[in-house]
Amino acid sequence: MKNKNYNLKLTEKEIGSIMFLFKAKKPVKVNELQQKVWGYQYNLETHTVETHIYRLRKKILNKFNDNNFIISTADGYQIK
């Protein structure tokens, strides 16, 4: 990910999450991200998505000072 002269190293799952959220143009529930980005079963109990989104937000905040790139809504995660 590049912005001006900044570089941000992202994992494959981070890129996949950003792309999926961007293309969705609406809030996406955690279980949908689990299925579509991670390939996990719909009803699997894990906090993988939440952990990755947390780390991704932290990377973006530290590098670009943007605390609202990925937002949480009652309906899921969304890029605005």
C-alpha positions in Angstrom: 0.0 0.0 0.0 1.5 3.4 -1.0 0.5 6.9 -0.2 2.9 9.7 -1.3 6.2 8.5 0.0 4.9 6.0 2.6 5.1 2.3 2.2 3.1 -0.2 4.3 3.9 -3.8 4.3 0.7 -5.9 4.4 0.1 -9.6 4.7 -1.9 -11.5 2.1 -4.8 -11.7 4.4 -4.7 -8.0 5.2 -4.7 -7.2 1.5 -7.5 -9.7 1.0 -9.5 -8.1 3.8 -9.1 -4.6 2.4 -10.0 -5.6 -1.1 -13.1 -7.6 0.1 -14.3 -4.7 2.3 -13.6 -2.2 -0.5 -15.5 -4.1 -3.1 -18.5 -4.8 -0.7 -19.3 -1.1 -0.3 -21.4 -2.0 2.7 -20.7 -3.4 6.2 -19.4 -7.0 6.1 -20.0 -9.4 9.0 -17.1 -11.2 10.6 -18.4 -14.7 9.6 -18.5 -13.5 5.9 -14.9 -12.4 6.1 -14.0 -15.7 7.7 -15.6 -17.5 4.8 -14.5 -15.4 1.9 -11.0 -14.2 2.9 -9.9 -17.0 5.2 -11.8 -19.9 3.8 -13.1 -20.9 7.3 -16.5 -22.5 7.9 -19.4 -20.1 8.5 -20.1 -21.1 12.1 -16.4 -21.5 13.3 -15.8 -19.8 16.7 -12.5 -17.8 16.3 -11.3 -14.3 16.7 -8.9 -14.4 13.8 -10.8 -11.7 11.8 -11.1 -9.4 14.7 -7.4 -9.8 15.6 -6.3 -9.2 12.0 -8.5 -6.1 11.6 -7.2 -4.8 14.9 -3.6 -5.2 13.7 -4.4 -3.7 10.3 -6.0 -0.7 11.9 -3.0 -0.2 14.1 -0.6 -0.4 11.1 -2.7 2.2 9.2 -3.0 4.5 12.2 0.8 4.4 12.9 1.8 5.0 9.3 -1.0 7.3 7.9 -2.6 8.6 11.1 -6.0 7.4 9.9 -8.1 5.9 12.7 -11.2 5.6 10.5 -10.0 3.6 7.5 -11.9 0.5 8.6 -14.8 1.2 10.8 -17.0 -1.1 12.9 -20.8 -0.8 12.7 -23.5 -2.9 14.1 -23.6 -4.7 10.7 -19.9 -5.5 10.6 -16.7 -3.9 9.2 -16.6 -1.3 6.5 -14.2 0.9 4.6 -15.4 4.4 4.2 
